[in-house]
Amino acid sequence: MNIRNLQRRALHRRTLLGGAGLLGITAALAACGGSSGGGSDAGGASGKAMRLALNQTEEHPSFVALDNFGKSLDEATGGSWSIEVYPNETLGAQQETLQMVSNGSVEMSIVSGTQLENLNKDFLVLNMPGAFDDIDKQISVLQDPSIVGELFASLEESQNITVVGGFTQGERSVYSTKGPVSTPADLAGQKLRVQESDLHLAMAKALGATGTPLAYGEVYTGLNSGVIDAAENNEISYVTQAHYEVAKYFSFTRHLVGTDYLIINTDTLNSMDEAQRASFDEGWAAAVEEHTGLWQEQTAQGIEDAKAEGAEFNEVDVESFKEALASLPEEFLTEDSQTTLWDAVRGAQG
């Protein structure tokens, strides 16, 4: 990972979003017809060239793994099915692409757990601080249909969306413009960017900060302008989005192991025949494995690259953060379906 290339990518992304806007989204959709053979029939024989919306850069593990997924699917199906990945929010922010997948104007997207949580509150369970002990256990749970199968199919009837599976977002931590954070008390008075979710707003409050929802693509300018004082994310996003330029203090709070989900238009998925669907599932499993390996490699390298550019990394009082967040599961997981899923998730981790 070359940090100068990452800086150029981040600058390109901000320029694209600021200058192109809706015109860029419309042009991208118009430039790529969805069907490679005049549309798919009931058996899926004609296939489709699927568009996949992503809010990360070309260097991000998600892009690399998904791009290779598309190539493997193309090869496995003899060109009947393929995937074209559109990075840098080219097709829109996650909230927009979620709706596009639902109505079929875009076939696939990567979205965060908070986006799905807004459609089915049971996704809160997998988005909860303390749900996963580490990345390996997280991936094991996300690949276990006996635990997540019903949840991942829950949006098919109402939204025409199937959740294929999840990528790790790694261990999320806090980074600030104000200075190092050692305990929740150090976040007092700071405006902390969080994803738009009641849970994440409550999480920010429990950590001593004021939660400020902000689109992912606006975090850099928000930190730079003082709209927010801090954000919480993983080391890779911190580096690939060049957030280290405007928030030099990264503190390893590790308060949440986050998940990004691959979603697909259900009608599109169901139009694959049995062999094509098997190739799709095998390609996705390989993508998860590649993504997880790349994640671990790039996390270590990203920390070193950011340090070389002046970022400071510090450990924290871990127990003080666990204690601050301990009441959230009881507060938010109030439905029987949620507590049952929570018990299954935690029980699977020993």
C-alpha positions as CSV (number, residue, x, y, z in Angstrom):
1,M,0.0,0.0,0.0
2,N,1.5,3.3,-1.1
3,I,0.2,6.2,1.0
4,R,0.8,8.7,-1.8
5,N,-1.5,6.8,-4.1
6,L,-4.0,6.6,-1.3
7,Q,-3.9,10.4,-0.9
8,R,-4.5,10.8,-4.7
9,R,-7.4,8.4,-4.6
10,A,-9.0,10.2,-1.6
11,L,-8.6,13.5,-3.3
12,H,-10.1,12.1,-6.5
13,R,-13.1,10.8,-4.5
14,R,-13.7,14.1,-2.8
15,T,-13.5,15.9,-6.1
16,L,-15.8,13.5,-7.8
17,L,-18.4,13.7,-5.2
18,G,-18.2,17.5,-4.9
19,G,-18.2,18.2,-8.6
20,A,-20.0,15.4,-10.4
21,G,-22.9,14.7,-8.0
22,L,-26.0,13.3,-9.6
23,L,-24.7,13.7,-13.1
24,G,-21.9,11.3,-12.4
25,I,-24.3,8.7,-11.0
26,T,-26.6,9.0,-13.9
27,A,-23.8,8.8,-16.5
28,A,-22.3,5.7,-14.8
29,L,-25.7,3.9,-14.8
30,A,-26.4,4.9,-18.4
31,A,-22.9,3.8,-19.6
32,C,-23.3,0.2,-18.3
33,G,-26.3,-1.7,-19.5
34,G,-27.3,-4.4,-17.0
35,S,-27.9,-7.3,-19.4
36,S,-25.2,-9.1,-21.4
37,G,-27.8,-11.1,-23.4
38,G,-30.9,-9.1,-23.7
39,G,-32.1,-9.8,-20.2
40,S,-32.2,-13.0,-18.1
41,D,-34.9,-15.6,-18.6
42,A,-36.5,-17.7,-15.8
43,G,-33.7,-20.2,-15.9
44,G,-31.0,-17.5,-15.9
45,A,-29.4,-18.8,-19.2
46,S,-28.7,-15.4,-20.7
47,G,-27.0,-14.0,-17.6
48,K,-26.3,-10.5,-16.7
49,A,-23.5,-7.9,-16.2
50,M,-24.2,-6.8,-12.7
51,R,-23.2,-3.4,-11.2
52,L,-21.9,-3.4,-7.7
53,A,-21.8,-0.1,-5.7
54,L,-18.9,0.4,-3.3
55,N,-18.0,3.4,-1.1
56,Q,-14.3,2.5,-0.9
57,T,-11.2,3.2,-3.0
58,E,-9.6,0.9,-5.5
59,E,-6.8,0.0,-2.9
60,H,-9.3,-1.1,-0.3
61,P,-9.5,-4.8,0.4
62,S,-13.3,-4.7,-0.4
63,F,-12.6,-3.5,-4.0
64,V,-9.8,-6.0,-4.6
65,A,-11.8,-9.0,-3.3
66,L,-15.0,-8.0,-5.1
67,D,-13.2,-7.2,-8.4
68,N,-11.6,-10.7,-8.3
69,F,-15.1,-12.1,-7.4
70,G,-16.4,-10.6,-10.6
71,K,-13.6,-12.0,-12.7
72,S,-14.0,-15.5,-11.2
73,L,-17.8,-15.4,-11.7
74,D,-17.3,-14.4,-15.3
75,E,-14.9,-17.3,-15.9
76,A,-16.9,-19.9,-14.0
77,T,-20.1,-19.0,-16.0
78,G,-18.5,-18.7,-19.4
79,G,-19.2,-15.0,-19.5
80,S,-22.9,-15.4,-18.7
81,W,-22.6,-13.5,-15.4
82,S,-20.1,-10.8,-14.5
83,I,-19.7,-8.1,-11.9
84,E,-18.4,-4.6,-12.5
85,V,-17.4,-2.8,-9.2
86,Y,-18.0,0.9,-9.0
87,P,-15.8,2.3,-6.1
88,N,-15.6,5.8,-4.5
89,E,-19.4,6.2,-4.1
90,T,-19.6,6.7,-7.9
91,L,-23.1,5.2,-7.9
92,G,-24.1,7.1,-4.7
93,A,-23.9,6.8,-1.0
94,Q,-25.0,3.6,0.7
95,Q,-28.5,4.8,1.6
96,E,-29.1,5.6,-2.1
97,T,-27.6,2.4,-3.5
98,L,-29.7,0.3,-1.0
99,Q,-32.8,1.7,-2.7
100,M,-31.3,1.2,-6.1
101,V,-30.7,-2.5,-5.3
102,S,-34.3,-2.8,-4.1
103,N,-35.7,-1.4,-7.3
104,G,-33.2,-3.1,-9.5
105,S,-31.5,-0.1,-11.1
106,V,-28.3,-1.4,-9.5
107,E,-27.9,-5.1,-8.9
108,M,-25.5,-5.2,-6.0
109,S,-24.0,-3.0,-3.3
110,I,-21.9,-3.1,-0.1
111,V,-23.8,-1.5,2.8
112,S,-23.0,-1.2,6.5
113,G,-25.0,-2.9,9.2
114,T,-26.7,0.4,10.1
115,Q,-28.3,0.6,6.7
116,L,-29.9,-2.8,7.1
117,E,-30.8,-2.1,10.7
118,N,-33.1,0.6,9.5
119,L,-35.0,-2.0,7.5
120,N,-35.0,-4.9,10.1
121,K,-34.1,-4.1,13.7
122,D,-32.8,-7.6,14.2
123,F,-29.6,-6.5,12.4
124,L,-28.9,-4.5,15.6
125,V,-27.7,-7.8,17.1
126,L,-24.7,-8.1,14.7
127,N,-24.1,-4.3,14.9
128,M,-23.9,-4.3,18.7
129,P,-20.7,-3.6,20.6
130,G,-19.5,-6.8,22.1
131,A,-21.3,-9.1,19.5
132,F,-18.0,-10.5,18.2
133,D,-14.8,-11.2,20.1
134,D,-12.6,-10.8,17.1
135,I,-12.6,-10.9,13.3
136,D,-12.1,-14.7,12.9
137,K,-15.1,-15.5,15.1
138,Q,-17.1,-12.8,13.4
139,I,-16.5,-14.4,9.9
140,S,-17.4,-17.8,11.3
141,V,-20.8,-16.6,12.6
142,L,-21.5,-14.7,9.4
143,Q,-21.0,-17.8,7.4
144,D,-23.2,-20.0,9.5
145,P,-26.7,-20.3,8.0
146,S,-28.1,-21.9,11.1
147,I,-27.4,-18.5,12.9
148,V,-27.9,-15.9,10.2
149,G,-29.7,-17.6,7.4
150,E,-33.2,-16.4,8.4
151,L,-32.0,-12.9,9.1
152,F,-30.2,-12.6,5.7
153,A,-33.4,-13.6,3.9
154,S,-35.7,-11.4,5.9
155,L,-35.7,-8.5,3.4
156,E,-36.5,-10.5,0.3
157,E,-40.3,-10.2,0.4
158,S,-40.5,-6.6,1.6
159,Q,-37.5,-5.1,-0.1
160,N,-36.6,-7.5,-2.9
161,I,-33.1,-7.6,-1.3
162,T,-31.1,-10.7,-0.4
163,V,-28.1,-10.4,2.0
164,V,-25.4,-12.6,0.5
165,G,-23.0,-12.3,3.5
166,G,-20.6,-10.0,5.3
167,F,-17.1,-8.6,5.1
168,T,-15.4,-7.5,8.3
169,Q,-15.0,-3.8,9.0
170,G,-12.3,-4.7,11.4
171,E,-12.1,-3.5,15.0
172,R,-13.5,0.0,15.0
173,S,-11.7,2.6,17.1
174,V,-11.8,6.4,17.7
175,Y,-9.6,9.0,16.1
176,S,-9.7,12.7,17.0
177,T,-8.5,16.1,16.1
178,K,-8.2,17.1,19.8
179,G,-5.7,14.6,21.1
180,P,-5.3,11.0,22.4
181,V,-8.2,9.2,24.0
182,S,-7.4,6.9,26.9
183,T,-10.8,6.7,28.7
184,P,-14.3,7.7,27.8
185,A,-13.8,10.8,29.8
186,D,-11.4,12.1,27.2
187,L,-14.3,12.2,24.7
188,A,-16.4,14.6,26.8
189,G,-17.6,17.5,24.8
190,Q,-16.3,16.1,21.5
191,K,-18.6,15.7,18.5
192,L,-18.1,12.1,17.3
193,R,-19.1,11.1,13.8
194,V,-21.3,8.0,13.9
195,Q,-23.4,6.2,11.4
196,E,-27.1,7.2,11.4
197,S,-28.5,4.8,13.9
198,D,-30.1,5.1,17.3
199,L,-27.7,2.5,18.6
200,H,-24.6,4.4,17.4
201,L,-25.9,7.6,18.8
202,A,-26.4,5.9,22.2
203,M,-22.9,4.3,21.8
204,A,-21.4,7.8,21.3
205,K,-23.3,9.1,24.4
206,A,-22.0,6.1,26.4
207,L,-18.5,6.9,25.4
208,G,-18.9,10.5,26.6
209,A,-19.2,12.2,23.2
210,T,-22.0,13.8,21.3
211,G,-23.0,11.6,18.4
212,T,-23.1,13.4,15.0
213,P,-24.4,11.4,12.1
214,L,-22.6,12.2,8.9
215,A,-22.2,10.4,5.5
216,Y,-19.0,8.5,5.1
217,G,-17.9,10.6,2.2
218,E,-18.2,13.8,4.3
219,V,-16.0,12.7,7.2
220,Y,-12.8,14.2,5.9
221,T,-14.3,17.7,5.3
222,G,-16.2,17.4,8.6
223,L,-13.0,16.8,10.5
224,N,-11.1,19.5,8.6
225,S,-13.8,22.1,9.1
226,G,-14.6,21.3,12.8
227,V,-18.1,20.1,12.1
228,I,-17.0,17.0,13.9
229,D,-14.1,16.6,16.3
230,A,-13.7,12.8,16.0
231,A,-14.8,9.8,14.1
232,E,-14.8,6.0,14.8
233,N,-13.7,3.5,12.2
234,N,-11.0,1.0,11.4
235,E,-7.3,1.6,10.5
236,I,-7.8,0.9,6.8
237,S,-10.5,3.5,6.3
238,Y,-8.5,5.9,8.4
239,V,-5.7,5.6,5.9
240,T,-7.4,5.1,2.6
241,Q,-9.7,8.1,3.1
242,A,-6.7,10.2,4.3
243,H,-8.4,11.0,7.6
244,Y,-5.0,10.9,9.3
245,E,-4.3,14.2,7.6
246,V,-7.0,16.0,9.6
247,A,-7.3,13.8,12.7
248,K,-3.8,12.7,13.8
249,Y,-4.7,10.9,17.1
250,F,-5.9,7.3,16.7
251,S,-6.8,5.5,19.9
252,F,-7.3,1.7,19.9
253,T,-10.7,1.7,21.7
254,R,-11.7,-1.4,19.7
255,H,-15.3,-0.9,20.8
256,L,-17.0,-2.7,17.9
257,V,-16.1,-5.3,15.3
258,G,-18.1,-3.9,12.4
259,T,-19.7,-5.6,9.4
260,D,-20.3,-4.6,5.8
261,Y,-22.9,-6.6,3.9
262,L,-23.1,-7.6,0.3
263,I,-26.7,-7.2,-0.9
264,I,-28.2,-8.3,-4.2
265,N,-31.5,-7.7,-5.9
266,T,-33.5,-10.9,-5.1
267,D,-35.0,-11.2,-8.6
268,T,-31.5,-11.0,-10.1
269,L,-30.2,-13.7,-7.8
270,N,-33.2,-15.9,-8.4
271,S,-32.7,-15.7,-12.2
272,M,-29.5,-17.7,-11.9
273,D,-29.7,-21.4,-12.7
274,E,-28.4,-23.9,-10.2
275,A,-24.9,-24.1,-11.6
276,Q,-24.6,-20.4,-11.9
277,R,-25.8,-19.9,-8.3
278,A,-23.2,-22.4,-7.2
279,S,-20.5,-20.5,-9.0
280,F,-21.8,-17.3,-7.4
281,D,-21.7,-18.8,-3.9
282,E,-18.3,-20.3,-4.4
283,G,-16.9,-17.0,-5.7
284,W,-18.4,-15.1,-2.7
285,A,-16.8,-17.5,-0.2
286,A,-13.4,-17.0,-1.9
287,A,-13.9,-13.3,-1.8
288,V,-14.5,-13.4,2.0
289,E,-11.4,-15.4,2.5
290,E,-9.3,-13.0,0.3
291,H,-10.8,-9.9,1.9
292,T,-10.1,-11.2,5.5
293,G,-6.4,-11.9,4.6
294,L,-6.0,-8.6,2.9
295,W,-7.6,-6.9,5.8
296,Q,-5.1,-8.2,8.2
297,E,-2.1,-7.3,5.9
298,Q,-3.3,-3.8,5.1
299,T,-4.2,-3.0,8.7
300,A,-0.6,-3.5,9.8
301,Q,0.8,-1.7,6.8
302,G,-1.7,1.2,7.1
303,I,-0.7,1.8,10.7
304,E,3.0,2.1,9.6
305,D,2.1,4.3,6.7
306,A,0.0,6.7,8.8
307,K,2.7,6.9,11.5
308,A,5.2,7.9,8.8
309,E,2.9,10.8,7.9
310,G,2.7,12.0,11.5
311,A,-0.3,10.1,12.9
312,E,-0.1,9.0,16.5
313,F,-1.5,5.7,17.8
314,N,-2.1,4.9,21.4
315,E,-3.6,2.1,23.5
316,V,-6.5,2.8,25.9
317,D,-7.9,1.6,29.2
318,V,-9.9,-1.2,27.5
319,E,-12.0,-2.1,30.6
320,S,-13.3,1.5,30.9
321,F,-14.7,1.3,27.4
322,K,-16.2,-2.2,28.0
323,E,-17.9,-0.9,31.2
324,A,-19.2,2.2,29.4
325,L,-20.9,0.1,26.7
326,A,-22.0,-2.9,28.8
327,S,-25.6,-1.7,29.2
328,L,-26.3,-1.3,25.4
329,P,-27.4,-4.9,24.6
330,E,-30.0,-4.9,27.4
331,E,-31.2,-1.5,26.4
332,F,-31.6,-2.2,22.6
333,L,-32.2,-5.9,22.2
334,T,-35.8,-5.9,23.5
335,E,-37.5,-8.4,21.1
336,D,-37.5,-12.1,21.5
337,S,-36.0,-12.6,18.0
338,Q,-33.2,-10.3,19.0
339,T,-32.3,-11.9,22.3
340,T,-32.5,-15.4,20.6
341,L,-30.1,-14.3,17.9
342,W,-27.8,-12.6,20.4
343,D,-27.6,-15.8,22.4
344,A,-26.8,-17.8,19.3
345,V,-24.1,-15.3,18.2
346,R,-22.5,-15.2,21.6
347,G,-22.9,-19.0,22.2
348,A,-21.1,-19.8,18.9
349,Q,-18.0,-18.0,20.2
350,G,-17.5,-20.2,23.2
